[in-house]
Amino acid sequence: MDMSRARARDRGGRERLVVIGGDAAGMSAASQARRLRGRDELEIVAFERGHFASFSACGIPYWVGGDVAGRDELIARTPEEHRARDIDLRMRTEVTEIDVAAGRVRARDLDSGAESWTSYDKLVIATGARPVRPDMPGADAPGVHGVQTLDDGEALLGSLARARGSRAVVVGAGYIGVEMAEALIKRGYEVTVVNRGKEPMSTLDPDMGRLVHRAMTGLGITMVDDAEVTKVLTGDDGRVRAVATEDAEYPADVVVLGIGAHPETTLARAAGLPLGPHGGLLTDRAMRVRGHENIWAGGDCVEVLDLVSGLYRYVPLGTHANKHGQVIGTNAGGGYATFPGVVGTAVSKVCDLEIARTGLREKDARRVGLRYEAVTVESTSRAGYYPGASPMTVKMLAEHRTGRLLGVQIVGREGAAKRVDIAAVALTAGMTVEQMTSLDLGYAPPFSPVWDPVLVAARKATAKVRATAT
């Protein structure tokens, strides 16, 4: 007899679903499975090593900056609410081992130290990501903070309250770095951003990143590009006092690390589960771990298919995690659902500057061997004569000869970022730039020029594709 069936028989016919990770993917999966199958059919046990479950890590910079009133605003559902829905959520409990052959996990209560094994019929791995913490002197000094969890946010706010001065250094100029720079500016800090790249926002092409650089400098942020922090310097009290690069020192009363994240797949690796080139778990379209019928994985610990390039990428975003959870929960609950992949859409802002991208950058297209045409247009968010119209820059990539849309980047003020959704839909549908020019988009002077900036770029890209195809 199949071991999972035998275990279910021993529990009176109930199957047991074990979930590792209590945030977006894990608890979405647990909740969806519970909707499909009642307690008499399915027991659900979830393990979360932190103090909080189902929270928005994306909202932490806005909590730190004061846009969000408090920590609890970022909690979508409390542990008590999950338990009220017959989900046995065990907080402050860390899974330390997955025994695939025996169908069980070992977990440790972080408060008592007690360890125990829990068997499973179905397993969901949603272990998330771990922030990159540089291996350098002083990286763990008081006053140096990551921003991955609500605990991290509380620690940073406490550090800001205790700081003797108002100088902050942000290490990294990606999404988190840019958002944290804005948060600290709002709190009245003098902010320096140290960035390894030549321009901020490496998810953009350098010419578009230059627009972000200009705006950040205009806000009073000191940008140090093409530089790498080599150590954190501390004072007599052991707290951070500065960061150092090869060429200079930058005083700091607090340091925020915003240099990215890696998939947290330590457990999966030790269990022999398949990992991709970026270190994330590999799954099929049903989010089932490859080669394992009753194990699923989702969220920031997996790699996803890029629908534009056809390659697997690591894209840790809450939007994907929640969708993964819905798919996993449906399948684990006896239904059927798939997650086809992503096109790489993301938005951010620094004060009133909105930043958006989807699809491929120029270097992405070159990496996968695609020939392309690139165009950039300047337009406005509204009809030029309507009050409040602001400038917007749109960059578009189209495949050489075919005209297939490959990617779009947008930098502008109010109304700029969400326009990228037009391109995200077009990419998902496999549209050409010429097809895009006929899209029936909404128009009125308060919302857009007669020709929306994205369509202006599509027209220009169409002309360039035609000209180079002859």
C-alpha positions as CSV (number, residue, x, y, z in Angstrom):
1,M,0.0,0.0,0.0
2,D,1.2,3.6,-0.8
3,M,2.7,5.1,2.4
4,S,0.6,8.2,2.2
5,R,-2.6,6.2,2.0
6,A,-1.4,4.1,5.0
7,R,-0.8,7.2,7.0
8,A,-4.1,8.7,6.0
9,R,-5.8,5.4,7.0
10,D,-4.1,5.6,10.5
11,R,-5.6,9.1,10.9
12,G,-9.2,7.9,10.2
13,G,-9.0,8.6,6.5
14,R,-7.9,12.2,6.7
15,E,-4.9,13.3,4.6
16,R,-2.4,15.7,6.2
17,L,-1.1,18.7,4.3
18,V,2.1,20.2,5.8
19,V,3.1,23.7,4.9
20,I,6.6,25.1,5.6
21,G,6.4,28.9,5.7
22,G,3.6,31.1,7.0
23,D,3.6,34.0,4.6
24,A,2.0,34.7,1.2
25,A,2.6,31.5,-0.7
26,G,2.3,29.1,2.2
27,M,-0.8,30.5,3.8
28,S,-2.5,31.2,0.5
29,A,-2.0,27.5,-0.3
30,A,-3.3,26.4,3.1
31,S,-6.4,28.7,2.9
32,Q,-7.2,27.6,-0.7
33,A,-6.9,23.9,0.2
34,R,-9.1,24.4,3.2
35,R,-11.8,26.1,1.0
36,L,-11.8,23.0,-1.2
37,R,-11.7,20.3,1.5
38,G,-13.1,20.3,5.0
39,R,-11.4,19.4,8.2
40,D,-12.9,15.9,8.1
41,E,-11.1,15.2,4.8
42,L,-7.9,17.2,5.2
43,E,-5.8,18.2,8.2
44,I,-3.5,21.2,7.6
45,V,-0.4,21.9,9.7
46,A,1.7,25.0,8.9
47,F,5.0,25.9,10.4
48,E,6.3,29.5,10.6
49,R,9.6,30.4,12.3
50,G,8.9,34.1,12.8
51,H,6.5,36.1,15.0
52,F,4.1,37.0,12.1
53,A,2.2,35.3,9.4
54,S,0.5,36.6,6.2
55,F,2.2,40.0,6.2
56,S,3.3,42.4,3.5
57,A,7.0,42.7,3.3
58,C,6.6,45.1,0.4
59,G,4.9,47.6,2.7
60,I,7.8,47.8,5.2
61,P,9.5,50.9,3.5
62,Y,6.1,52.7,3.6
63,W,5.7,51.8,7.3
64,V,9.2,53.1,8.0
65,G,8.5,56.3,6.0
66,G,5.3,57.0,7.9
67,D,2.9,56.4,5.0
68,V,1.5,53.4,6.8
69,A,0.4,54.1,10.4
70,G,1.7,50.9,12.1
71,R,2.9,47.4,11.8
72,D,-0.5,45.8,12.2
73,E,-1.7,47.5,9.0
74,L,0.7,45.2,7.1
75,I,-0.8,42.0,8.5
76,A,-3.4,40.4,6.2
77,R,-4.5,37.7,8.6
78,T,-3.4,36.8,12.1
79,P,-2.4,33.3,13.3
80,E,-5.6,33.2,15.3
81,E,-7.7,33.9,12.2
82,H,-5.9,31.0,10.4
83,R,-6.5,28.7,13.3
84,A,-10.2,29.7,13.4
85,R,-10.4,28.2,9.8
86,D,-9.0,24.9,11.0
87,I,-5.4,25.5,10.0
88,D,-3.0,24.4,12.7
89,L,-0.5,27.2,12.3
90,R,2.5,26.8,14.6
91,M,4.4,30.0,15.1
92,R,8.0,30.3,16.2
93,T,8.6,26.8,14.9
94,E,11.3,26.1,12.4
95,V,11.4,23.1,10.2
96,T,15.0,21.8,10.3
97,E,14.7,18.7,8.0
98,I,12.6,17.2,5.3
99,D,12.7,13.4,5.1
100,V,11.2,12.8,1.6
101,A,11.5,9.0,1.8
102,A,9.6,8.8,5.0
103,G,7.2,11.6,4.2
104,R,7.9,13.7,7.3
105,V,9.5,16.9,8.6
106,R,11.4,17.6,11.7
107,A,10.6,20.9,13.5
108,R,12.0,22.8,16.5
109,D,10.1,25.1,18.8
110,L,12.4,28.1,18.9
111,D,11.2,29.2,22.4
112,S,11.4,25.8,24.2
113,G,14.0,24.1,21.9
114,A,11.8,21.0,21.7
115,E,11.9,19.0,18.5
116,S,9.4,16.6,16.9
117,W,8.6,14.9,13.6
118,T,5.4,15.4,11.7
119,S,4.3,13.1,8.9
120,Y,2.7,14.4,5.7
121,D,0.7,13.1,2.8
122,K,1.2,16.3,0.9
123,L,3.9,18.9,1.5
124,V,4.2,22.6,0.5
125,I,7.5,24.3,0.6
126,A,7.2,28.1,0.9
127,T,10.4,29.0,2.7
128,G,10.8,32.4,1.0
129,A,14.0,34.2,0.5
130,R,16.9,35.3,2.6
131,P,18.4,38.8,2.2
132,V,21.9,39.2,0.9
133,R,24.1,40.2,3.8
134,P,27.6,41.0,2.7
135,D,30.5,39.0,4.2
136,M,32.5,42.0,5.5
137,P,33.7,43.4,8.8
138,G,31.0,45.1,10.8
139,A,28.0,43.8,8.7
140,D,26.3,42.6,11.9
141,A,27.0,45.7,14.0
142,P,24.1,47.4,15.8
143,G,22.6,49.9,13.5
144,V,22.9,47.8,10.4
145,H,19.6,46.5,9.2
146,G,17.9,44.4,6.5
147,V,14.2,44.8,5.7
148,Q,12.9,41.4,5.0
149,T,10.4,40.8,7.9
150,L,8.2,42.8,10.2
151,D,10.7,42.1,13.0
152,D,13.3,43.8,10.7
153,G,11.0,46.8,10.3
154,E,10.6,47.1,14.1
155,A,14.3,46.8,14.7
156,L,15.0,49.5,12.1
157,L,12.5,51.9,13.6
158,G,13.9,51.3,17.0
159,S,17.4,52.0,15.7
160,L,16.2,55.2,14.1
161,A,14.7,56.3,17.4
162,R,18.0,55.7,19.2
163,A,20.3,57.2,16.6
164,R,22.3,60.1,17.8
165,G,22.4,61.8,14.5
166,S,20.4,61.8,11.2
167,R,22.8,60.4,8.6
168,A,21.8,57.2,6.8
169,V,23.5,55.1,4.3
170,V,21.6,52.7,2.0
171,V,23.6,49.9,0.5
172,G,22.2,49.0,-2.9
173,A,20.0,50.9,-5.4
174,G,17.4,48.3,-6.4
175,Y,13.8,48.4,-5.5
176,I,14.3,48.1,-1.7
177,G,17.3,50.5,-1.7
178,V,15.3,53.2,-3.6
179,E,12.2,52.7,-1.5
180,M,14.2,52.9,1.7
181,A,16.1,56.0,0.6
182,E,12.7,57.6,0.1
183,A,11.5,56.4,3.5
184,L,14.6,57.9,5.3
185,I,14.3,61.2,3.4
186,K,10.7,61.4,4.7
187,R,12.0,60.9,8.2
188,G,14.4,63.8,7.8
189,Y,17.6,61.9,7.3
190,E,20.6,62.9,5.2
191,V,20.7,59.9,2.8
192,T,23.6,58.4,0.9
193,V,23.0,55.5,-1.5
194,V,26.1,53.4,-2.3
195,N,25.4,51.4,-5.5
196,R,27.6,48.8,-7.3
197,G,26.1,49.7,-10.6
198,K,26.8,52.7,-12.8
199,E,23.2,53.8,-12.4
200,P,20.4,52.9,-9.9
201,M,17.7,50.4,-10.6
202,S,19.7,47.7,-12.5
203,T,16.3,46.3,-13.6
204,L,16.2,49.1,-16.1
205,D,18.6,49.9,-18.9
206,P,21.3,52.4,-18.0
207,D,19.7,55.2,-20.0
208,M,16.5,54.8,-18.0
209,G,18.3,54.3,-14.8
210,R,20.0,57.7,-15.4
211,L,16.6,59.4,-15.2
212,V,16.1,57.8,-11.7
213,H,19.6,58.9,-10.7
214,R,18.8,62.5,-11.7
215,A,15.6,62.5,-9.7
216,M,17.2,61.0,-6.6
217,T,19.9,63.6,-6.7
218,G,17.3,66.3,-7.1
219,L,15.7,65.1,-3.9
220,G,18.9,65.7,-2.0
221,I,20.0,62.0,-1.9
222,T,23.8,61.6,-2.4
223,M,24.4,58.9,-5.0
224,V,27.7,57.0,-4.9
225,D,27.6,54.8,-8.0
226,D,30.1,52.2,-9.3
227,A,31.2,51.6,-5.7
228,E,31.1,48.7,-3.3
229,V,31.0,48.8,0.5
230,T,34.0,46.9,1.8
231,K,33.4,47.3,5.6
232,V,31.2,48.9,8.2
233,L,33.1,51.0,10.7
234,T,31.9,51.1,14.3
235,G,32.5,53.5,17.2
236,D,33.6,52.9,20.8
237,D,30.1,51.8,21.7
238,G,30.1,49.1,18.9
239,R,27.4,50.8,16.9
240,V,27.8,51.7,13.2
241,R,29.5,55.1,12.6
242,A,30.3,54.9,8.8
243,V,30.6,52.6,5.8
244,A,33.8,52.4,3.8
245,T,34.4,51.7,0.1
246,E,37.8,51.4,-1.5
247,D,38.0,55.1,-2.0
248,A,36.1,56.8,0.8
249,E,34.2,56.7,4.0
250,Y,30.5,57.8,4.4
251,P,29.3,58.7,7.9
252,A,26.2,56.8,9.1
253,D,24.1,56.6,12.2
254,V,22.1,53.9,10.6
255,V,22.8,51.6,7.6
256,V,20.1,49.8,5.6
257,L,21.0,46.8,3.3
258,G,19.0,46.7,0.1
259,I,21.2,44.5,-2.0
260,G,18.8,41.8,-3.0
261,A,17.8,38.3,-1.8
262,H,18.5,34.6,-2.6
263,P,16.0,31.8,-2.5
264,E,15.9,30.1,0.9
265,T,16.3,26.5,-0.3
266,T,18.7,25.2,2.4
267,L,16.1,22.5,3.5
268,A,15.2,21.6,-0.1
269,R,18.9,21.2,-1.1
270,A,19.6,19.0,1.9
271,A,16.5,16.9,1.0
272,G,17.9,16.4,-2.6
273,L,15.1,18.3,-4.3
274,P,15.8,19.8,-7.7
275,L,17.2,23.4,-7.9
276,G,17.7,25.7,-10.9
277,P,20.7,27.8,-11.9
278,H,19.6,30.6,-9.5
279,G,19.3,28.3,-6.5
280,G,15.5,28.2,-6.5
281,L,13.3,25.1,-6.6
282,L,12.2,23.8,-10.0
283,T,8.5,23.1,-10.4
284,D,6.1,22.2,-13.2
285,R,3.1,24.3,-14.3
286,A,1.1,23.0,-11.4
287,M,3.8,24.2,-9.0
288,R,4.6,20.6,-8.2
289,V,8.3,20.0,-7.4
290,R,9.8,18.2,-10.4
291,G,9.9,14.4,-9.8
292,H,7.8,14.5,-6.7
293,E,4.0,13.8,-6.9
294,N,3.0,15.1,-3.5
295,I,5.4,18.0,-2.9
296,W,4.7,21.6,-4.2
297,A,6.7,24.8,-3.8
298,G,5.9,28.4,-4.4
299,G,6.8,32.0,-3.6
300,D,10.3,33.4,-3.2
301,C,12.0,30.0,-3.0
302,V,11.2,29.0,-6.6
303,E,12.3,29.9,-10.1
304,V,9.7,30.9,-12.7
305,L,9.4,30.7,-16.4
306,D,10.0,33.9,-18.3
307,L,7.4,33.9,-21.0
308,V,9.3,36.4,-23.2
309,S,12.8,34.8,-23.1
310,G,11.7,31.2,-22.5
311,L,14.2,30.8,-19.7
312,Y,13.8,30.3,-16.0
313,R,14.4,33.4,-13.7
314,Y,14.4,34.2,-10.1
315,V,11.8,36.9,-9.5
316,P,10.8,37.3,-5.8
317,L,7.5,39.2,-5.7
318,G,4.5,39.0,-3.5
319,T,2.2,39.0,-6.5
320,H,3.7,35.8,-7.8
321,A,3.8,34.2,-4.3
322,N,0.0,34.7,-3.8
323,K,-0.7,33.3,-7.2
324,H,1.5,30.3,-6.6
325,G,-0.3,29.7,-3.3
326,Q,-3.7,29.7,-5.0
327,V,-2.5,27.2,-7.6
328,I,-0.8,25.0,-5.0
329,G,-3.8,25.0,-2.7
330,T,-6.2,24.2,-5.6
331,N,-4.0,21.2,-6.6
332,A,-3.4,20.0,-3.1
333,G,-7.1,20.3,-2.4
334,G,-8.0,18.0,-5.2
335,G,-8.6,20.5,-8.0
336,Y,-6.5,21.6,-10.9
337,A,-4.8,24.9,-11.7
338,T,-1.5,26.0,-13.3
339,F,0.9,28.9,-13.2
340,P,2.1,29.6,-16.7
341,G,5.0,32.0,-15.9
342,V,5.8,35.7,-15.7
343,V,6.8,38.6,-18.0
344,G,8.8,40.4,-15.3
345,T,6.5,43.3,-14.4
346,A,7.5,45.5,-11.5
347,V,6.8,49.0,-10.3
348,S,8.4,51.3,-7.7
349,K,8.7,54.9,-6.8
350,V,11.1,57.4,-5.1
351,C,9.0,60.3,-3.8
352,D,6.9,61.5,-6.8
353,L,9.0,59.7,-9.4
354,E,7.3,56.5,-10.7
355,I,9.4,53.6,-12.1
356,A,8.1,50.6,-14.1
357,R,9.4,47.8,-16.2
358,T,8.2,44.6,-17.9
359,G,9.7,42.1,-20.2
360,L,13.4,42.2,-21.3
361,R,16.1,44.8,-21.0
362,E,18.6,45.3,-23.8
363,K,21.1,43.1,-22.1
364,D,18.5,40.4,-21.5
365,A,17.6,40.3,-25.2
366,R,21.3,40.1,-26.1
367,R,21.9,37.3,-23.6
368,V,19.2,35.1,-25.2
369,G,20.3,35.9,-28.7
370,L,17.4,38.1,-29.7
371,R,17.9,40.8,-32.3
372,Y,15.8,43.9,-31.4
373,E,15.0,47.5,-32.1
374,A,14.8,50.0,-29.3
375,V,13.0,53.3,-29.2
376,T,12.5,56.0,-26.6
377,V,9.8,58.6,-26.5
378,E,9.0,61.6,-24.4
379,S,5.3,62.3,-23.7
380,T,3.0,63.5,-20.9
381,S,0.7,61.8,-18.5
382,R,-2.3,63.9,-19.6
383,A,-3.3,66.1,-22.5
384,G,-0.7,68.8,-22.7
385,Y,-3.2,71.6,-22.1
386,Y,-4.8,69.9,-19.1
387,P,-3.6,71.1,-15.6
388,G,-1.1,68.7,-14.0
389,A,0.3,67.1,-17.1
390,S,3.8,65.8,-16.3
391,P,6.6,64.4,-18.4
392,M,7.0,60.7,-19.0
393,T,9.7,58.7,-20.7
394,V,8.8,55.3,-22.3
395,K,11.4,52.9,-23.7
396,M,10.2,50.0,-25.8
397,L,12.0,47.0,-27.3
398,A,10.7,45.0,-30.3
399,E,12.1,42.0,-32.0
400,H,13.9,42.6,-35.2
401,R,11.7,41.8,-38.3
402,T,8.8,40.2,-36.5
403,G,8.0,43.3,-34.4
404,R,7.1,41.1,-31.3
405,L,7.1,43.2,-28.2
406,L,10.0,42.3,-26.0
407,G,9.9,44.9,-23.2
408,V,8.9,48.3,-21.9
409,Q,10.4,50.6,-19.3
410,I,8.6,53.8,-18.0
411,V,9.9,56.6,-15.8
412,G,7.7,59.6,-15.0
413,R,5.5,61.3,-12.5
414,E,1.8,60.6,-11.5
415,G,0.1,58.1,-13.8
416,A,3.3,56.7,-15.3
417,A,3.9,53.4,-13.5
418,K,0.6,51.6,-14.0
419,R,0.8,52.2,-17.7
420,V,3.2,49.3,-17.8
421,D,0.3,47.0,-17.3
422,I,-0.7,47.7,-20.9
423,A,2.6,46.3,-22.0
424,A,2.4,43.4,-19.5
425,V,-0.8,42.2,-21.1
426,A,0.6,42.7,-24.6
427,L,3.7,40.6,-23.7
428,T,1.6,37.9,-22.2
429,A,-0.6,37.8,-25.3
430,G,2.5,37.7,-27.6
431,M,1.5,40.9,-29.4
432,T,3.6,42.8,-31.9
433,V,4.1,46.5,-31.6
434,E,2.1,47.1,-34.7
435,Q,-0.9,45.2,-33.1
436,M,-0.5,47.4,-30.0
437,T,-1.0,50.6,-32.0
438,S,-4.6,49.6,-32.5
439,L,-5.4,48.9,-28.8
440,D,-8.6,50.7,-27.8
441,L,-7.3,52.4,-24.6
442,G,-9.3,54.8,-22.6
443,Y,-8.9,58.5,-23.3
444,A,-10.0,61.8,-21.8
445,P,-7.7,64.8,-21.2
446,P,-7.4,64.4,-17.4
447,F,-6.0,60.8,-18.0
448,S,-4.0,60.7,-21.2
449,P,-3.1,62.5,-24.4
450,V,-5.1,61.4,-27.5
451,W,-2.2,59.0,-28.2
452,D,-1.2,57.3,-24.9
453,P,2.6,57.4,-24.3
454,V,2.8,53.6,-24.6
455,L,1.0,53.7,-28.0
456,V,3.3,56.5,-29.1
457,A,6.3,54.2,-28.4
458,A,4.6,51.4,-30.2
459,R,4.1,53.5,-33.3
460,K,7.7,54.6,-33.3
461,A,8.9,51.0,-32.7
462,T,6.6,49.8,-35.6
463,A,8.2,52.3,-37.9
464,K,11.7,51.3,-36.9
465,V,10.9,47.6,-37.4
466,R,9.5,48.3,-40.9
467,A,12.5,50.4,-41.8
468,T,15.1,47.8,-40.8
469,A,13.2,44.9,-42.3
470,T,13.7,46.2,-45.9
